[in-house]
């Protein structure tokens, strides 16, 4: 899979490295801002309250 992505990215090695970094950044941002908040809504609330005393 990574080889297929590498072969299909445009440009030489510098362009492919920049494209790879951008693809990883987009994937991380998509997970962070879209997928994780949607999944978080469906998880049970396991946050424990700490009370003084």
mmCIF entry with sequence, helices, sheets and N, C-alpha, C, O atoms, coordinates in Angstrom:
data_MODEL
# 
_entry.id   MODEL 
# 
_entity.id                         1 
_entity.type                       polymer 
_entity.pdbx_number_of_molecules   1 
# 
_entity_poly.entity_id                      1 
_entity_poly.type                           'polypeptide(L)' 
_entity_poly.nstd_linkage                   no 
_entity_poly.nstd_monomer                   no 
_entity_poly.pdbx_seq_one_letter_code       
;(UNK)(UNK)(UNK)(UNK)(UNK)(UNK)(UNK)(UNK)(UNK)(UNK)(UNK)(UNK)(UNK)(UNK)(UNK)(UNK)
(UNK)(UNK)(UNK)(UNK)(UNK)(UNK)(UNK)(UNK)(UNK)(UNK)(UNK)(UNK)(UNK)(UNK)(UNK)(UNK)
(UNK)(UNK)(UNK)(UNK)(UNK)(UNK)(UNK)(UNK)(UNK)(UNK)(UNK)(UNK)(UNK)(UNK)(UNK)(UNK)
(UNK)(UNK)(UNK)(UNK)(UNK)
;
_entity_poly.pdbx_seq_one_letter_code_can   XXXXXXXXXXXXXXXXXXXXXXXXXXXXXXXXXXXXXXXXXXXXXXXXXXXXX 
_entity_poly.pdbx_strand_id                 A 
# 
loop_
_entity_poly_seq.entity_id 
_entity_poly_seq.num 
_entity_poly_seq.mon_id 
_entity_poly_seq.hetero 
1 1  UNK n 
1 2  UNK n 
1 3  UNK n 
1 4  UNK n 
1 5  UNK n 
1 6  UNK n 
1 7  UNK n 
1 8  UNK n 
1 9  UNK n 
1 10 UNK n 
1 11 UNK n 
1 12 UNK n 
1 13 UNK n 
1 14 UNK n 
1 15 UNK n 
1 16 UNK n 
1 17 UNK n 
1 18 UNK n 
1 19 UNK n 
1 20 UNK n 
1 21 UNK n 
1 22 UNK n 
1 23 UNK n 
1 24 UNK n 
1 25 UNK n 
1 26 UNK n 
1 27 UNK n 
1 28 UNK n 
1 29 UNK n 
1 30 UNK n 
1 31 UNK n 
1 32 UNK n 
1 33 UNK n 
1 34 UNK n 
1 35 UNK n 
1 36 UNK n 
1 37 UNK n 
1 38 UNK n 
1 39 UNK n 
1 40 UNK n 
1 41 UNK n 
1 42 UNK n 
1 43 UNK n 
1 44 UNK n 
1 45 UNK n 
1 46 UNK n 
1 47 UNK n 
1 48 UNK n 
1 49 UNK n 
1 50 UNK n 
1 51 UNK n 
1 52 UNK n 
1 53 UNK n 
# 
_struct_asym.id          A 
_struct_asym.entity_id   1 
# 
loop_
_struct_conf.conf_type_id 
_struct_conf.id 
_struct_conf.pdbx_PDB_helix_id 
_struct_conf.beg_label_comp_id 
_struct_conf.beg_label_asym_id 
_struct_conf.beg_label_seq_id 
_struct_conf.pdbx_beg_PDB_ins_code 
_struct_conf.end_label_comp_id 
_struct_conf.end_label_asym_id 
_struct_conf.end_label_seq_id 
_struct_conf.pdbx_end_PDB_ins_code 
_struct_conf.beg_auth_comp_id 
_struct_conf.beg_auth_asym_id 
_struct_conf.beg_auth_seq_id 
_struct_conf.end_auth_comp_id 
_struct_conf.end_auth_asym_id 
_struct_conf.end_auth_seq_id 
_struct_conf.pdbx_PDB_helix_class 
_struct_conf.details 
_struct_conf.pdbx_PDB_helix_length 
HELX_P HELX_P1 AA1 UNK A 2  ? UNK A 8  ? UNK A 2  UNK A 8  1 ? 7  
HELX_P HELX_P2 AA2 UNK A 13 ? UNK A 30 ? UNK A 13 UNK A 30 1 ? 18 
HELX_P HELX_P3 AA3 UNK A 31 ? UNK A 35 ? UNK A 31 UNK A 35 3 ? 5  
HELX_P HELX_P4 AA4 UNK A 36 ? UNK A 42 ? UNK A 36 UNK A 42 1 ? 7  
# 
_struct_conf_type.id          HELX_P 
_struct_conf_type.criteria    ? 
_struct_conf_type.reference   ? 
# 
loop_
_atom_site.group_PDB 
_atom_site.id 
_atom_site.type_symbol 
_atom_site.label_atom_id 
_atom_site.label_alt_id 
_atom_site.label_comp_id 
_atom_site.label_asym_id 
_atom_site.label_entity_id 
_atom_site.label_seq_id 
_atom_site.pdbx_PDB_ins_code 
_atom_site.Cartn_x 
_atom_site.Cartn_y 
_atom_site.Cartn_z 
_atom_site.occupancy 
_atom_site.B_iso_or_equiv 
_atom_site.pdbx_formal_charge 
_atom_site.auth_seq_id 
_atom_site.auth_comp_id 
_atom_site.auth_asym_id 
_atom_site.auth_atom_id 
_atom_site.pdbx_PDB_model_num 
ATOM 1   N N  . UNK A 1 1  ? 0.828   -1.181 0.000  1.00 0.00 ? 1  UNK A N  1 
ATOM 2   C CA . UNK A 1 1  ? 0.000   0.000  0.000  1.00 0.00 ? 1  UNK A CA 1 
ATOM 3   C C  . UNK A 1 1  ? 0.871   1.242  0.000  1.00 0.00 ? 1  UNK A C  1 
ATOM 4   O O  . UNK A 1 1  ? 0.620   2.169  -0.771 1.00 0.00 ? 1  UNK A O  1 
ATOM 5   N N  . UNK A 1 2  ? 1.889   1.280  0.850  1.00 0.00 ? 2  UNK A N  1 
ATOM 6   C CA . UNK A 1 2  ? 2.754   2.458  0.903  1.00 0.00 ? 2  UNK A CA 1 
ATOM 7   C C  . UNK A 1 2  ? 3.529   2.625  -0.394 1.00 0.00 ? 2  UNK A C  1 
ATOM 8   O O  . UNK A 1 2  ? 3.756   3.747  -0.847 1.00 0.00 ? 2  UNK A O  1 
ATOM 9   N N  . UNK A 1 3  ? 3.931   1.520  -0.984 1.00 0.00 ? 3  UNK A N  1 
ATOM 10  C CA . UNK A 1 3  ? 4.607   1.581  -2.267 1.00 0.00 ? 3  UNK A CA 1 
ATOM 11  C C  . UNK A 1 3  ? 3.702   2.137  -3.352 1.00 0.00 ? 3  UNK A C  1 
ATOM 12  O O  . UNK A 1 3  ? 4.154   2.903  -4.203 1.00 0.00 ? 3  UNK A O  1 
ATOM 13  N N  . UNK A 1 4  ? 2.428   1.760  -3.332 1.00 0.00 ? 4  UNK A N  1 
ATOM 14  C CA . UNK A 1 4  ? 1.478   2.267  -4.315 1.00 0.00 ? 4  UNK A CA 1 
ATOM 15  C C  . UNK A 1 4  ? 1.313   3.774  -4.150 1.00 0.00 ? 4  UNK A C  1 
ATOM 16  O O  . UNK A 1 4  ? 1.319   4.511  -5.136 1.00 0.00 ? 4  UNK A O  1 
ATOM 17  N N  . UNK A 1 5  ? 1.165   4.236  -2.908 1.00 0.00 ? 5  UNK A N  1 
ATOM 18  C CA . UNK A 1 5  ? 1.042   5.674  -2.651 1.00 0.00 ? 5  UNK A CA 1 
ATOM 19  C C  . UNK A 1 5  ? 2.294   6.397  -3.123 1.00 0.00 ? 5  UNK A C  1 
ATOM 20  O O  . UNK A 1 5  ? 2.194   7.436  -3.776 1.00 0.00 ? 5  UNK A O  1 
ATOM 21  N N  . UNK A 1 6  ? 3.466   5.870  -2.805 1.00 0.00 ? 6  UNK A N  1 
ATOM 22  C CA . UNK A 1 6  ? 4.733   6.503  -3.176 1.00 0.00 ? 6  UNK A CA 1 
ATOM 23  C C  . UNK A 1 6  ? 4.859   6.610  -4.701 1.00 0.00 ? 6  UNK A C  1 
ATOM 24  O O  . UNK A 1 6  ? 5.299   7.635  -5.221 1.00 0.00 ? 6  UNK A O  1 
ATOM 25  N N  . UNK A 1 7  ? 4.475   5.559  -5.405 1.00 0.00 ? 7  UNK A N  1 
ATOM 26  C CA . UNK A 1 7  ? 4.582   5.578  -6.866 1.00 0.00 ? 7  UNK A CA 1 
ATOM 27  C C  . UNK A 1 7  ? 3.603   6.562  -7.498 1.00 0.00 ? 7  UNK A C  1 
ATOM 28  O O  . UNK A 1 7  ? 3.886   7.088  -8.575 1.00 0.00 ? 7  UNK A O  1 
ATOM 29  N N  . UNK A 1 8  ? 2.473   6.826  -6.869 1.00 0.00 ? 8  UNK A N  1 
ATOM 30  C CA . UNK A 1 8  ? 1.459   7.682  -7.464 1.00 0.00 ? 8  UNK A CA 1 
ATOM 31  C C  . UNK A 1 8  ? 1.554   9.141  -7.031 1.00 0.00 ? 8  UNK A C  1 
ATOM 32  O O  . UNK A 1 8  ? 0.831   9.983  -7.564 1.00 0.00 ? 8  UNK A O  1 
ATOM 33  N N  . UNK A 1 9  ? 2.415   9.457  -6.090 1.00 0.00 ? 9  UNK A N  1 
ATOM 34  C CA . UNK A 1 9  ? 2.607   10.855 -5.726 1.00 0.00 ? 9  UNK A CA 1 
ATOM 35  C C  . UNK A 1 9  ? 3.434   11.542 -6.812 1.00 0.00 ? 9  UNK A C  1 
ATOM 36  O O  . UNK A 1 9  ? 4.368   10.947 -7.350 1.00 0.00 ? 9  UNK A O  1 
ATOM 37  N N  . UNK A 1 10 ? 3.090   12.800 -7.139 1.00 0.00 ? 10 UNK A N  1 
ATOM 38  C CA . UNK A 1 10 ? 3.826   13.487 -8.205 1.00 0.00 ? 10 UNK A CA 1 
ATOM 39  C C  . UNK A 1 10 ? 5.173   14.004 -7.713 1.00 0.00 ? 10 UNK A C  1 
ATOM 40  O O  . UNK A 1 10 ? 5.391   14.139 -6.509 1.00 0.00 ? 10 UNK A O  1 
ATOM 41  N N  . UNK A 1 11 ? 6.070   14.289 -8.644 1.00 0.00 ? 11 UNK A N  1 
ATOM 42  C CA . UNK A 1 11 ? 7.347   14.908 -8.331 1.00 0.00 ? 11 UNK A CA 1 
ATOM 43  C C  . UNK A 1 11 ? 8.421   13.889 -8.010 1.00 0.00 ? 11 UNK A C  1 
ATOM 44  O O  . UNK A 1 11 ? 8.185   12.682 -7.966 1.00 0.00 ? 11 UNK A O  1 
ATOM 45  N N  . UNK A 1 12 ? 9.604   14.422 -7.789 1.00 0.00 ? 12 UNK A N  1 
ATOM 46  C CA . UNK A 1 12 ? 10.732  13.584 -7.403 1.00 0.00 ? 12 UNK A CA 1 
ATOM 47  C C  . UNK A 1 12 ? 10.666  13.257 -5.922 1.00 0.00 ? 12 UNK A C  1 
ATOM 48  O O  . UNK A 1 12 ? 9.612   13.359 -5.293 1.00 0.00 ? 12 UNK A O  1 
ATOM 49  N N  . UNK A 1 13 ? 11.794  12.867 -5.384 1.00 0.00 ? 13 UNK A N  1 
ATOM 50  C CA . UNK A 1 13 ? 11.836  12.481 -3.968 1.00 0.00 ? 13 UNK A CA 1 
ATOM 51  C C  . UNK A 1 13 ? 11.413  13.613 -3.041 1.00 0.00 ? 13 UNK A C  1 
ATOM 52  O O  . UNK A 1 13 ? 10.627  13.364 -2.127 1.00 0.00 ? 13 UNK A O  1 
ATOM 53  N N  . UNK A 1 14 ? 11.899  14.868 -3.230 1.00 0.00 ? 14 UNK A N  1 
ATOM 54  C CA . UNK A 1 14 ? 11.440  15.943 -2.329 1.00 0.00 ? 14 UNK A CA 1 
ATOM 55  C C  . UNK A 1 14 ? 9.929   16.169 -2.405 1.00 0.00 ? 14 UNK A C  1 
ATOM 56  O O  . UNK A 1 14 ? 9.278   16.368 -1.380 1.00 0.00 ? 14 UNK A O  1 
ATOM 57  N N  . UNK A 1 15 ? 9.380   16.139 -3.604 1.00 0.00 ? 15 UNK A N  1 
ATOM 58  C CA . UNK A 1 15 ? 7.940   16.313 -3.753 1.00 0.00 ? 15 UNK A CA 1 
ATOM 59  C C  . UNK A 1 15 ? 7.155   15.184 -3.123 1.00 0.00 ? 15 UNK A C  1 
ATOM 60  O O  . UNK A 1 15 ? 6.094   15.400 -2.537 1.00 0.00 ? 15 UNK A O  1 
ATOM 61  N N  . UNK A 1 16 ? 7.682   13.977 -3.248 1.00 0.00 ? 16 UNK A N  1 
ATOM 62  C CA . UNK A 1 16 ? 7.003   12.826 -2.657 1.00 0.00 ? 16 UNK A CA 1 
ATOM 63  C C  . UNK A 1 16 ? 7.064   12.876 -1.133 1.00 0.00 ? 16 UNK A C  1 
ATOM 64  O O  . UNK A 1 16 ? 6.109   12.490 -0.459 1.00 0.00 ? 16 UNK A O  1 
ATOM 65  N N  . UNK A 1 17 ? 8.183   13.348 -0.590 1.00 0.00 ? 17 UNK A N  1 
ATOM 66  C CA . UNK A 1 17 ? 8.275   13.479 0.869  1.00 0.00 ? 17 UNK A CA 1 
ATOM 67  C C  . UNK A 1 17 ? 7.283   14.517 1.383  1.00 0.00 ? 17 UNK A C  1 
ATOM 68  O O  . UNK A 1 17 ? 6.601   14.292 2.382  1.00 0.00 ? 17 UNK A O  1 
ATOM 69  N N  . UNK A 1 18 ? 7.207   15.654 0.696  1.00 0.00 ? 18 UNK A N  1 
ATOM 70  C CA . UNK A 1 18 ? 6.254   16.693 1.107  1.00 0.00 ? 18 UNK A CA 1 
ATOM 71  C C  . UNK A 1 18 ? 4.822   16.173 0.974  1.00 0.00 ? 18 UNK A C  1 
ATOM 72  O O  . UNK A 1 18 ? 3.996   16.397 1.859  1.00 0.00 ? 18 UNK A O  1 
ATOM 73  N N  . UNK A 1 19 ? 4.531   15.489 -0.115 1.00 0.00 ? 19 UNK A N  1 
ATOM 74  C CA . UNK A 1 19 ? 3.197   14.911 -0.296 1.00 0.00 ? 19 UNK A CA 1 
ATOM 75  C C  . UNK A 1 19 ? 2.858   13.884 0.764  1.00 0.00 ? 19 UNK A C  1 
ATOM 76  O O  . UNK A 1 19 ? 1.723   13.820 1.236  1.00 0.00 ? 19 UNK A O  1 
ATOM 77  N N  . UNK A 1 20 ? 3.845   13.075 1.140  1.00 0.00 ? 20 UNK A N  1 
ATOM 78  C CA . UNK A 1 20 ? 3.615   12.071 2.189  1.00 0.00 ? 20 UNK A CA 1 
ATOM 79  C C  . UNK A 1 20 ? 3.321   12.736 3.524  1.00 0.00 ? 20 UNK A C  1 
ATOM 80  O O  . UNK A 1 20 ? 2.418   12.316 4.247  1.00 0.00 ? 20 UNK A O  1 
ATOM 81  N N  . UNK A 1 21 ? 4.084   13.773 3.852  1.00 0.00 ? 21 UNK A N  1 
ATOM 82  C CA . UNK A 1 21 ? 3.862   14.489 5.117  1.00 0.00 ? 21 UNK A CA 1 
ATOM 83  C C  . UNK A 1 21 ? 2.479   15.139 5.114  1.00 0.00 ? 21 UNK A C  1 
ATOM 84  O O  . UNK A 1 21 ? 1.783   15.124 6.130  1.00 0.00 ? 21 UNK A O  1 
ATOM 85  N N  . UNK A 1 22 ? 2.082   15.706 3.981  1.00 0.00 ? 22 UNK A N  1 
ATOM 86  C CA . UNK A 1 22 ? 0.753   16.309 3.889  1.00 0.00 ? 22 UNK A CA 1 
ATOM 87  C C  . UNK A 1 22 ? -0.348  15.260 4.027  1.00 0.00 ? 22 UNK A C  1 
ATOM 88  O O  . UNK A 1 22 ? -1.355  15.505 4.693  1.00 0.00 ? 22 UNK A O  1 
ATOM 89  N N  . UNK A 1 23 ? -0.168  14.112 3.413  1.00 0.00 ? 23 UNK A N  1 
ATOM 90  C CA . UNK A 1 23 ? -1.168  13.045 3.541  1.00 0.00 ? 23 UNK A CA 1 
ATOM 91  C C  . UNK A 1 23 ? -1.310  12.573 4.980  1.00 0.00 ? 23 UNK A C  1 
ATOM 92  O O  . UNK A 1 23 ? -2.422  12.349 5.457  1.00 0.00 ? 23 UNK A O  1 
ATOM 93  N N  . UNK A 1 24 ? -0.191  12.423 5.667  1.00 0.00 ? 24 UNK A N  1 
ATOM 94  C CA . UNK A 1 24 ? -0.235  12.009 7.073  1.00 0.00 ? 24 UNK A CA 1 
ATOM 95  C C  . UNK A 1 24 ? -0.911  13.086 7.915  1.00 0.00 ? 24 UNK A C  1 
ATOM 96  O O  . UNK A 1 24 ? -1.714  12.776 8.794  1.00 0.00 ? 24 UNK A O  1 
ATOM 97  N N  . UNK A 1 25 ? -0.586  14.347 7.648  1.00 0.00 ? 25 UNK A N  1 
ATOM 98  C CA . UNK A 1 25 ? -1.208  15.448 8.389  1.00 0.00 ? 25 UNK A CA 1 
ATOM 99  C C  . UNK A 1 25 ? -2.707  15.505 8.186  1.00 0.00 ? 25 UNK A C  1 
ATOM 100 O O  . UNK A 1 25 ? -3.455  15.734 9.137  1.00 0.00 ? 25 UNK A O  1 
ATOM 101 N N  . UNK A 1 26 ? -3.155  15.301 6.961  1.00 0.00 ? 26 UNK A N  1 
ATOM 102 C CA . UNK A 1 26 ? -4.591  15.297 6.681  1.00 0.00 ? 26 UNK A CA 1 
ATOM 103 C C  . UNK A 1 26 ? -5.269  14.131 7.385  1.00 0.00 ? 26 UNK A C  1 
ATOM 104 O O  . UNK A 1 26 ? -6.358  14.288 7.937  1.00 0.00 ? 26 UNK A O  1 
ATOM 105 N N  . UNK A 1 27 ? -4.639  12.970 7.370  1.00 0.00 ? 27 UNK A N  1 
ATOM 106 C CA . UNK A 1 27 ? -5.220  11.802 8.042  1.00 0.00 ? 27 UNK A CA 1 
ATOM 107 C C  . UNK A 1 27 ? -5.329  12.029 9.545  1.00 0.00 ? 27 UNK A C  1 
ATOM 108 O O  . UNK A 1 27 ? -6.346  11.693 10.153 1.00 0.00 ? 27 UNK A O  1 
ATOM 109 N N  . UNK A 1 28 ? -4.280  12.601 10.150 1.00 0.00 ? 28 UNK A N  1 
ATOM 110 C CA . UNK A 1 28 ? -4.304  12.869 11.589 1.00 0.00 ? 28 UNK A CA 1 
ATOM 111 C C  . UNK A 1 28 ? -5.373  13.909 11.924 1.00 0.00 ? 28 UNK A C  1 
ATOM 112 O O  . UNK A 1 28 ? -6.112  13.743 12.894 1.00 0.00 ? 28 UNK A O  1 
ATOM 113 N N  . UNK A 1 29 ? -5.459  14.981 11.129 1.00 0.00 ? 29 UNK A N  1 
ATOM 114 C CA . UNK A 1 29 ? -6.462  16.014 11.383 1.00 0.00 ? 29 UNK A CA 1 
ATOM 115 C C  . UNK A 1 29 ? -7.877  15.452 11.230 1.00 0.00 ? 29 UNK A C  1 
ATOM 116 O O  . UNK A 1 29 ? -8.765  15.779 12.017 1.00 0.00 ? 29 UNK A O  1 
ATOM 117 N N  . UNK A 1 30 ? -8.081  14.621 10.233 1.00 0.00 ? 30 UNK A N  1 
ATOM 118 C CA . UNK A 1 30 ? -9.402  14.013 10.043 1.00 0.00 ? 30 UNK A CA 1 
ATOM 119 C C  . UNK A 1 30 ? -9.786  13.152 11.239 1.00 0.00 ? 30 UNK A C  1 
ATOM 120 O O  . UNK A 1 30 ? -10.918 13.212 11.720 1.00 0.00 ? 30 UNK A O  1 
ATOM 121 N N  . UNK A 1 31 ? -8.843  12.355 11.712 1.00 0.00 ? 31 UNK A N  1 
ATOM 122 C CA . UNK A 1 31 ? -9.123  11.538 12.899 1.00 0.00 ? 31 UNK A CA 1 
ATOM 123 C C  . UNK A 1 31 ? -9.384  12.410 14.120 1.00 0.00 ? 31 UNK A C  1 
ATOM 124 O O  . UNK A 1 31 ? -10.340 12.175 14.860 1.00 0.00 ? 31 UNK A O  1 
ATOM 125 N N  . UNK A 1 32 ? -8.537  13.416 14.332 1.00 0.00 ? 32 UNK A N  1 
ATOM 126 C CA . UNK A 1 32 ? -8.601  14.234 15.544 1.00 0.00 ? 32 UNK A CA 1 
ATOM 127 C C  . UNK A 1 32 ? -9.882  15.057 15.618 1.00 0.00 ? 32 UNK A C  1 
ATOM 128 O O  . UNK A 1 32 ? -10.510 15.139 16.674 1.00 0.00 ? 32 UNK A O  1 
ATOM 129 N N  . UNK A 1 33 ? -10.272 15.670 14.495 1.00 0.00 ? 33 UNK A N  1 
ATOM 130 C CA . UNK A 1 33 ? -11.381 16.621 14.526 1.00 0.00 ? 33 UNK A CA 1 
ATOM 131 C C  . UNK A 1 33 ? -12.718 16.039 14.081 1.00 0.00 ? 33 UNK A C  1 
ATOM 132 O O  . UNK A 1 33 ? -13.756 16.648 14.338 1.00 0.00 ? 33 UNK A O  1 
ATOM 133 N N  . UNK A 1 34 ? -12.728 14.880 13.425 1.00 0.00 ? 34 UNK A N  1 
ATOM 134 C CA . UNK A 1 34 ? -13.986 14.317 12.938 1.00 0.00 ? 34 UNK A CA 1 
ATOM 135 C C  . UNK A 1 34 ? -14.281 12.966 13.585 1.00 0.00 ? 34 UNK A C  1 
ATOM 136 O O  . UNK A 1 34 ? -15.328 12.792 14.208 1.00 0.00 ? 34 UNK A O  1 
ATOM 137 N N  . UNK A 1 35 ? -13.373 12.022 13.441 1.00 0.00 ? 35 UNK A N  1 
ATOM 138 C CA . UNK A 1 35 ? -13.659 10.658 13.869 1.00 0.00 ? 35 UNK A CA 1 
ATOM 139 C C  . UNK A 1 35 ? -13.685 10.532 15.387 1.00 0.00 ? 35 UNK A C  1 
ATOM 140 O O  . UNK A 1 35 ? -14.635 9.984  15.946 1.00 0.00 ? 35 UNK A O  1 
ATOM 141 N N  . UNK A 1 36 ? -12.650 11.032 16.059 1.00 0.00 ? 36 UNK A N  1 
ATOM 142 C CA . UNK A 1 36 ? -12.597 10.876 17.514 1.00 0.00 ? 36 UNK A CA 1 
ATOM 143 C C  . UNK A 1 36 ? -13.767 11.555 18.233 1.00 0.00 ? 36 UNK A C  1 
ATOM 144 O O  . UNK A 1 36 ? -14.318 10.956 19.156 1.00 0.00 ? 36 UNK A O  1 
ATOM 145 N N  . UNK A 1 37 ? -14.178 12.783 17.856 1.00 0.00 ? 37 UNK A N  1 
ATOM 146 C CA . UNK A 1 37 ? -15.362 13.351 18.520 1.00 0.00 ? 37 UNK A CA 1 
ATOM 147 C C  . UNK A 1 37 ? -16.633 12.531 18.289 1.00 0.00 ? 37 UNK A C  1 
ATOM 148 O O  . UNK A 1 37 ? -17.463 12.416 19.191 1.00 0.00 ? 37 UNK A O  1 
ATOM 149 N N  . UNK A 1 38 ? -16.793 11.962 17.100 1.00 0.00 ? 38 UNK A N  1 
ATOM 150 C CA . UNK A 1 38 ? -17.970 11.131 16.858 1.00 0.00 ? 38 UNK A CA 1 
ATOM 151 C C  . UNK A 1 38 ? -17.948 9.858  17.694 1.00 0.00 ? 38 UNK A C  1 
ATOM 152 O O  . UNK A 1 38 ? -18.978 9.434  18.219 1.00 0.00 ? 38 UNK A O  1 
ATOM 153 N N  . UNK A 1 39 ? -16.782 9.258  17.814 1.00 0.00 ? 39 UNK A N  1 
ATOM 154 C CA . UNK A 1 39 ? -16.654 8.035  18.602 1.00 0.00 ? 39 UNK A CA 1 
ATOM 155 C C  . UNK A 1 39 ? -16.819 8.351  20.083 1.00 0.00 ? 39 UNK A C  1 
ATOM 156 O O  . UNK A 1 39 ? -17.396 7.555  20.824 1.00 0.00 ? 39 UNK A O  1 
ATOM 157 N N  . UNK A 1 40 ? -16.323 9.498  20.519 1.00 0.00 ? 40 UNK A N  1 
ATOM 158 C CA . UNK A 1 40 ? -16.391 9.876  21.929 1.00 0.00 ? 40 UNK A CA 1 
ATOM 159 C C  . UNK A 1 40 ? -17.836 9.989  22.413 1.00 0.00 ? 40 UNK A C  1 
ATOM 160 O O  . UNK A 1 40 ? -18.128 9.696  23.572 1.00 0.00 ? 40 UNK A O  1 
ATOM 161 N N  . UNK A 1 41 ? -18.724 10.405 21.543 1.00 0.00 ? 41 UNK A N  1 
ATOM 162 C CA . UNK A 1 41 ? -20.136 10.520 21.922 1.00 0.00 ? 41 UNK A CA 1 
ATOM 163 C C  . UNK A 1 41 ? -20.754 9.166  22.245 1.00 0.00 ? 41 UNK A C  1 
ATOM 164 O O  . UNK A 1 41 ? -21.725 9.088  22.998 1.00 0.00 ? 41 UNK A O  1 
ATOM 165 N N  . UNK A 1 42 ? -20.203 8.113  21.683 1.00 0.00 ? 42 UNK A N  1 
ATOM 166 C CA . UNK A 1 42 ? -20.779 6.784  21.878 1.00 0.00 ? 42 UNK A CA 1 
ATOM 167 C C  . UNK A 1 42 ? -20.091 5.974  22.967 1.00 0.00 ? 42 UNK A C  1 
ATOM 168 O O  . UNK A 1 42 ? -20.517 4.859  23.271 1.00 0.00 ? 42 UNK A O  1 
ATOM 169 N N  . UNK A 1 43 ? -19.041 6.516  23.555 1.00 0.00 ? 43 UNK A N  1 
ATOM 170 C CA . UNK A 1 43 ? -18.347 5.798  24.617 1.00 0.00 ? 43 UNK A CA 1 
ATOM 171 C C  . UNK A 1 43 ? -19.029 6.052  25.957 1.00 0.00 ? 43 UNK A C  1 
ATOM 172 O O  . UNK A 1 43 ? -19.578 7.131  26.182 1.00 0.00 ? 43 UNK A O  1 
ATOM 173 N N  . UNK A 1 44 ? -18.997 5.070  26.838 1.00 0.00 ? 44 UNK A N  1 
ATOM 174 C CA . UNK A 1 44 ? -19.577 5.315  28.161 1.00 0.00 ? 44 UNK A CA 1 
ATOM 175 C C  . UNK A 1 44 ? -18.711 6.306  28.926 1.00 0.00 ? 44 UNK A C  1 
ATOM 176 O O  . UNK A 1 44 ? -17.494 6.359  28.748 1.00 0.00 ? 44 UNK A O  1 
ATOM 177 N N  . UNK A 1 45 ? -19.358 7.084  29.776 1.00 0.00 ? 45 UNK A N  1 
ATOM 178 C CA . UNK A 1 45 ? -18.646 8.074  30.577 1.00 0.00 ? 45 UNK A CA 1 
ATOM 179 C C  . UNK A 1 45 ? -17.929 7.364  31.715 1.00 0.00 ? 45 UNK A C  1 
ATOM 180 O O  . UNK A 1 45 ? -18.573 6.904  32.658 1.00 0.00 ? 45 UNK A O  1 
ATOM 181 N N  . UNK A 1 46 ? -16.617 7.269  31.641 1.00 0.00 ? 46 UNK A N  1 
ATOM 182 C CA . UNK A 1 46 ? -15.842 6.580  32.663 1.00 0.00 ? 46 UNK A CA 1 
ATOM 183 C C  . UNK A 1 46 ? -15.002 7.536  33.496 1.00 0.00 ? 46 UNK A C  1 
ATOM 184 O O  . UNK A 1 46 ? -14.120 7.110  34.241 1.00 0.00 ? 46 UNK A O  1 
ATOM 185 N N  . UNK A 1 47 ? -15.280 8.837  33.367 1.00 0.00 ? 47 UNK A N  1 
ATOM 186 C CA . UNK A 1 47 ? -14.506 9.827  34.131 1.00 0.00 ? 47 UNK A CA 1 
ATOM 187 C C  . UNK A 1 47 ? -14.914 9.729  35.607 1.00 0.00 ? 47 UNK A C  1 
ATOM 188 O O  . UNK A 1 47 ? -16.091 9.848  35.949 1.00 0.00 ? 47 UNK A O  1 
ATOM 189 N N  . UNK A 1 48 ? -13.944 9.517  36.444 1.00 0.00 ? 48 UNK A N  1 
ATOM 190 C CA . UNK A 1 48 ? -14.208 9.425  37.885 1.00 0.00 ? 48 UNK A CA 1 
ATOM 191 C C  . UNK A 1 48 ? -14.126 10.808 38.509 1.00 0.00 ? 48 UNK A C  1 
ATOM 192 O O  . UNK A 1 48 ? -13.244 11.600 38.176 1.00 0.00 ? 48 UNK A O  1 
ATOM 193 N N  . UNK A 1 49 ? -15.048 11.092 39.412 1.00 0.00 ? 49 UNK A N  1 
ATOM 194 C CA . UNK A 1 49 ? -14.993 12.356 40.119 1.00 0.00 ? 49 UNK A CA 1 
ATOM 195 C C  . UNK A 1 49 ? -14.120 12.195 41.348 1.00 0.00 ? 49 UNK A C  1 
ATOM 196 O O  . UNK A 1 49 ? -14.229 11.217 42.088 1.00 0.00 ? 49 UNK A O  1 
ATOM 197 N N  . UNK A 1 50 ? -13.258 13.170 41.548 1.00 0.00 ? 50 UNK A N  1 
ATOM 198 C CA . UNK A 1 50 ? -12.392 13.156 42.718 1.00 0.00 ? 50 UNK A CA 1 
ATOM 199 C C  . UNK A 1 50 ? -12.976 14.158 43.700 1.00 0.00 ? 50 UNK A C  1 
ATOM 200 O O  . UNK A 1 50 ? -13.121 15.341 43.393 1.00 0.00 ? 50 UNK A O  1 
ATOM 201 N N  . UNK A 1 51 ? -13.307 13.664 44.882 1.00 0.00 ? 51 UNK A N  1 
ATOM 202 C CA . UNK A 1 51 ? -13.856 14.559 45.900 1.00 0.00 ? 51 UNK A CA 1 
ATOM 203 C C  . UNK A 1 51 ? -12.832 14.757 46.997 1.00 0.00 ? 51 UNK A C  1 
ATOM 204 O O  . UNK A 1 51 ? -12.093 13.836 47.344 1.00 0.00 ? 51 UNK A O  1 
ATOM 205 N N  . UNK A 1 52 ? -12.795 15.948 47.533 1.00 0.00 ? 52 UNK A N  1 
ATOM 206 C CA . UNK A 1 52 ? -11.845 16.247 48.618 1.00 0.00 ? 52 UNK A CA 1 
ATOM 207 C C  . UNK A 1 52 ? -12.302 15.607 49.923 1.00 0.00 ? 52 UNK A C  1 
ATOM 208 O O  . UNK A 1 52 ? -13.489 15.365 50.142 1.00 0.00 ? 52 UNK A O  1 
ATOM 209 N N  . UNK A 1 53 ? -11.342 15.348 50.764 1.00 0.00 ? 53 UNK A N  1 
ATOM 210 C CA . UNK A 1 53 ? -11.805 14.859 52.044 1.00 0.00 ? 53 UNK A CA 1 
ATOM 211 C C  . UNK A 1 53 ? -10.890 13.923 52.650 1.00 0.00 ? 53 UNK A C  1 
ATOM 212 O O  . UNK A 1 53 ? -11.153 13.423 53.744 1.00 0.00 ? 53 UNK A O  1 
# 
